[in-house]
Amino acid sequence: MSRIMSRKKQGLVSLILMAIISFYLVVGFPKPAYAMHIMEGFLPVEWAFFWWVVALPFFVLGLRSLTRITQANPELKLLLGLAGAFAFVLSALKIPSVTGSCSHPTGTGLGAVLFGPLTMTVLGSLVLLFQALLLAHGGLTTLGANAFSMAIAGPFAAYWIYNLIIRLGGKQKIAIFLAATLADLLTYMITSIQLALAFPAPVGGFIASFAKFAGIFAITQVPLAISEGLLTVLVWNWLQSYNPQELELLQLIQRKPQSNESI
């Protein structure tokens, strides 16, 4: 019975997240887009092609990882949807930043901790694709670059940071906070590198350009990253309270002993 109630509550939250997405589509769509991530056509052709080539192998490996998870544990599909919706909603909250780009949370840390970085690569790439097609945020030519920064580099960083802190004996919630926060910041460090490589400064070249992009991003991104870390911990607390079975299945928490097991 408790498992059924947990399913209902998880479904309720998923519906709420979808309602938020629908609201954003209705309210946000008519407004001029400041180009979520790196906007369509902003990168030179050679760099757009380069990042597509770099991102595609990770996406293919992620599909294999996602297939294994859903075949072995079909009951995790709803949680996968929740992780994808969380990334969609957070990364749709944009703040205009450097010309041709913007700052926003990423939401990829939660999925990376739950399912691993390769699975989150697929979810994050799909989020970016839907945003490019439905919201005109980002673009298809720059999808490879945006996927590498948000759906590849960020999730891998979150996964490694989380596991490192846990192995060092740190508290799980601190590990989740730092994983989400630092993954967000790394995403924009990578975006700064991508922009600096494509548009080196006339004086100082790549280094000067990177310092300019990273410096501007930091103004809005640091508080956003901290806020994302706190929000991710709140969502984790909810999952622990209402969906412990899924977390136990993923070996992220230990099963609580029942009273009759001690007899």
C-alpha positions as CSV (number, residue, x, y, z in Angstrom):
1,M,0.0,0.0,0.0
2,S,2.8,2.4,0.9
3,R,4.4,1.7,-2.5
4,I,1.2,2.6,-4.3
5,M,0.9,5.8,-2.4
6,S,4.5,6.6,-3.2
7,R,3.7,6.1,-6.9
8,K,0.8,8.4,-6.7
9,K,2.8,11.1,-5.1
10,Q,5.6,10.8,-7.6
11,G,3.1,11.0,-10.4
12,L,1.6,14.1,-8.8
13,V,5.0,15.8,-8.8
14,S,5.6,14.8,-12.4
15,L,2.2,16.4,-13.3
16,I,3.1,19.6,-11.5
17,L,6.4,19.7,-13.4
18,M,4.6,19.2,-16.7
19,A,2.2,22.0,-15.7
20,I,5.1,24.3,-15.2
21,I,6.5,23.4,-18.5
22,S,3.2,24.0,-20.2
23,F,2.9,27.4,-18.5
24,Y,6.3,28.3,-19.7
25,L,5.5,27.3,-23.2
26,V,2.4,29.5,-23.2
27,V,3.8,32.5,-21.4
28,G,7.4,32.4,-22.5
29,F,7.1,31.4,-26.2
30,P,5.9,34.7,-27.6
31,K,8.8,36.7,-26.1
32,P,12.0,37.4,-28.0
33,A,14.5,34.6,-27.3
34,Y,17.9,35.7,-26.0
35,A,19.3,32.4,-27.2
36,M,19.3,29.7,-24.5
37,H,22.8,28.3,-24.3
38,I,24.7,29.2,-27.5
39,M,22.1,30.3,-30.1
40,E,21.4,29.0,-33.6
41,G,24.1,30.0,-36.1
42,F,26.3,31.8,-33.6
43,L,29.2,29.5,-33.9
44,P,31.4,29.3,-37.0
45,V,30.6,26.2,-39.1
46,E,33.8,24.4,-38.3
47,W,33.3,24.7,-34.6
48,A,29.7,23.7,-34.7
49,F,30.7,20.6,-36.7
50,F,33.5,19.9,-34.3
51,W,31.3,19.9,-31.2
52,W,28.7,17.7,-32.9
53,V,31.5,15.1,-33.6
54,V,32.7,15.2,-30.0
55,A,29.2,14.9,-28.5
56,L,27.8,12.1,-30.7
57,P,29.8,9.2,-29.2
58,F,28.7,10.1,-25.7
59,F,25.1,10.2,-26.9
60,V,25.4,6.7,-28.4
61,L,26.9,5.3,-25.2
62,G,24.2,7.1,-23.2
63,L,21.5,5.4,-25.3
64,R,23.0,2.0,-24.5
65,S,23.1,2.9,-20.8
66,L,19.5,4.1,-20.8
67,T,18.4,0.9,-22.6
68,R,20.0,-1.2,-20.0
69,I,18.4,0.7,-17.1
70,T,14.9,0.6,-18.5
71,Q,15.1,-3.1,-19.5
72,A,16.5,-4.2,-16.1
73,N,14.2,-2.0,-14.1
74,P,11.1,-0.7,-16.0
75,E,9.8,0.8,-12.8
76,L,12.4,3.5,-13.0
77,K,11.0,5.0,-16.1
78,L,8.9,7.5,-14.1
79,L,11.9,8.6,-12.2
80,L,13.8,9.0,-15.4
81,G,11.0,11.3,-16.7
82,L,11.2,13.3,-13.5
83,A,15.0,13.8,-13.9
84,G,14.4,15.0,-17.5
85,A,11.6,17.3,-16.5
86,F,13.7,18.8,-13.7
87,A,16.5,19.6,-16.2
88,F,14.0,21.0,-18.7
89,V,12.3,23.3,-16.2
90,L,15.5,24.6,-14.6
91,S,17.4,25.2,-17.9
92,A,14.4,27.1,-19.3
93,L,14.8,29.8,-16.6
94,K,17.0,32.1,-18.6
95,I,18.8,35.3,-17.7
96,P,20.4,37.2,-20.7
97,S,24.2,37.3,-20.4
98,V,27.0,37.4,-23.0
99,T,25.8,38.3,-26.5
100,G,24.5,35.2,-28.2
101,S,24.1,33.3,-24.9
102,C,22.5,33.5,-21.5
103,S,22.8,32.2,-17.9
104,H,20.5,29.6,-16.4
105,P,20.5,26.6,-14.0
106,T,21.1,23.3,-15.7
107,G,19.3,20.7,-13.6
108,T,21.5,17.9,-14.7
109,G,23.2,17.1,-11.4
110,L,20.1,15.3,-10.0
111,G,19.9,12.9,-13.0
112,A,23.6,12.3,-13.0
113,V,23.6,11.2,-9.4
114,L,20.6,9.0,-9.8
115,F,21.4,7.3,-13.1
116,G,25.0,8.1,-14.0
117,P,26.4,10.7,-16.4
118,L,25.9,8.7,-19.7
119,T,22.1,8.4,-19.1
120,M,21.9,12.1,-18.3
121,T,23.8,12.8,-21.5
122,V,20.7,11.4,-23.4
123,L,18.2,13.2,-21.2
124,G,20.1,16.5,-21.3
125,S,20.5,16.3,-25.1
126,L,16.8,15.7,-25.5
127,V,16.0,18.6,-23.3
128,L,18.3,20.8,-25.5
129,L,16.6,19.5,-28.6
130,F,13.1,20.2,-27.4
131,Q,14.1,23.7,-26.2
132,A,15.6,24.4,-29.6
133,L,12.5,23.2,-31.5
134,L,9.8,24.5,-29.1
135,L,11.3,27.5,-27.4
136,A,13.9,28.7,-30.0
137,H,16.5,28.5,-27.2
138,G,19.8,27.2,-28.5
139,G,19.7,25.7,-31.9
140,L,20.3,22.6,-34.1
141,T,23.7,23.8,-35.4
142,T,24.9,24.5,-31.9
143,L,23.3,21.5,-30.3
144,G,26.6,19.6,-30.2
145,A,28.3,22.4,-28.4
146,N,25.4,22.9,-25.9
147,A,25.1,19.2,-25.4
148,F,28.8,18.9,-24.6
149,S,28.8,21.6,-22.0
150,M,25.4,20.9,-20.3
151,A,24.6,17.3,-21.0
152,I,28.1,15.8,-21.0
153,A,30.6,17.9,-19.0
154,G,28.2,18.9,-16.3
155,P,26.8,15.4,-15.6
156,F,30.2,13.8,-15.5
157,A,31.4,16.4,-13.1
158,A,28.4,16.0,-10.9
159,Y,28.8,12.2,-10.8
160,W,32.5,12.3,-10.0
161,I,32.1,15.0,-7.4
162,Y,29.3,13.2,-5.7
163,N,31.1,9.9,-5.5
164,L,34.4,11.5,-4.4
165,I,32.7,13.2,-1.5
166,I,30.9,10.0,-0.5
167,R,34.1,7.9,-0.6
168,L,35.8,10.5,1.6
169,G,33.1,10.1,4.2
170,G,31.2,13.2,3.5
171,K,27.4,13.6,4.1
172,Q,25.2,12.7,1.2
173,K,23.3,15.9,1.1
174,I,26.5,18.0,1.0
175,A,27.7,15.7,-1.8
176,I,24.5,16.3,-3.7
177,F,24.6,20.1,-3.2
178,L,28.2,20.4,-4.3
179,A,27.6,18.0,-7.3
180,A,24.8,20.1,-8.6
181,T,26.4,23.5,-7.9
182,L,29.9,22.7,-9.3
183,A,28.4,20.9,-12.3
184,D,26.4,24.0,-13.1
185,L,29.5,26.2,-12.8
186,L,31.6,23.8,-15.0
187,T,28.9,23.9,-17.7
188,Y,29.5,27.6,-18.0
189,M,33.3,27.3,-17.8
190,I,33.0,24.9,-20.8
191,T,30.7,27.3,-22.6
192,S,33.2,30.1,-22.0
193,I,36.0,27.9,-23.5
194,Q,33.8,27.1,-26.5
195,L,33.1,30.8,-27.2
196,A,36.7,31.8,-26.6
197,L,37.9,29.1,-29.0
198,A,35.5,30.3,-31.7
199,F,36.1,34.0,-31.0
200,P,39.6,34.7,-29.7
201,A,40.3,38.3,-28.8
202,P,42.4,40.4,-31.2
203,V,44.7,41.1,-28.3
204,G,45.4,38.3,-25.9
205,G,43.8,35.6,-28.1
206,F,42.1,32.7,-26.4
207,I,43.1,33.6,-22.8
208,A,41.8,37.1,-23.0
209,S,38.6,36.0,-24.6
210,F,38.0,33.3,-22.0
211,A,38.6,35.7,-19.2
212,K,36.0,38.0,-20.6
213,F,33.3,35.4,-21.2
214,A,33.9,33.6,-17.9
215,G,34.0,36.9,-16.0
216,I,30.6,38.0,-17.4
217,F,29.0,34.6,-16.9
218,A,30.2,34.5,-13.2
219,I,28.1,37.5,-12.3
220,T,24.8,35.7,-12.9
221,Q,26.0,32.1,-12.8
222,V,27.5,31.8,-9.3
223,P,24.2,32.7,-7.4
224,L,22.3,30.5,-9.9
225,A,24.5,27.6,-9.2
226,I,24.2,27.9,-5.5
227,S,20.4,28.1,-5.8
228,E,20.4,25.0,-8.0
229,G,22.4,23.1,-5.5
230,L,19.9,24.0,-2.7
231,L,16.9,23.1,-4.9
232,T,18.4,19.8,-5.9
233,V,18.8,18.9,-2.2
234,L,15.2,19.7,-1.6
235,V,14.1,17.4,-4.4
236,W,16.4,14.7,-3.0
237,N,14.7,15.1,0.4
238,W,11.4,14.6,-1.3
239,L,12.6,11.5,-3.1
240,Q,13.9,10.0,0.2
241,S,10.6,10.7,1.9
242,Y,8.2,9.5,-0.8
243,N,10.2,7.3,-3.2
244,P,12.8,5.4,-1.1
245,Q,12.2,2.2,-3.1
246,E,13.6,3.6,-6.2
247,L,16.6,5.0,-4.4
248,E,17.2,1.7,-2.7
249,L,17.0,0.0,-6.2
250,L,19.7,2.4,-7.4
251,Q,21.7,1.7,-4.3
252,L,21.8,5.3,-3.3
253,I,20.3,4.7,0.1
254,Q,20.2,1.7,2.3
255,R,17.0,-0.2,3.0
256,K,15.6,0.6,6.4
257,P,15.3,-2.6,8.6
258,Q,11.7,-3.6,9.5
259,S,10.8,-4.2,13.1
260,N,10.2,-7.9,12.5
261,E,13.6,-8.3,10.9
262,S,15.3,-7.8,14.3
263,I,13.5,-10.7,15.8
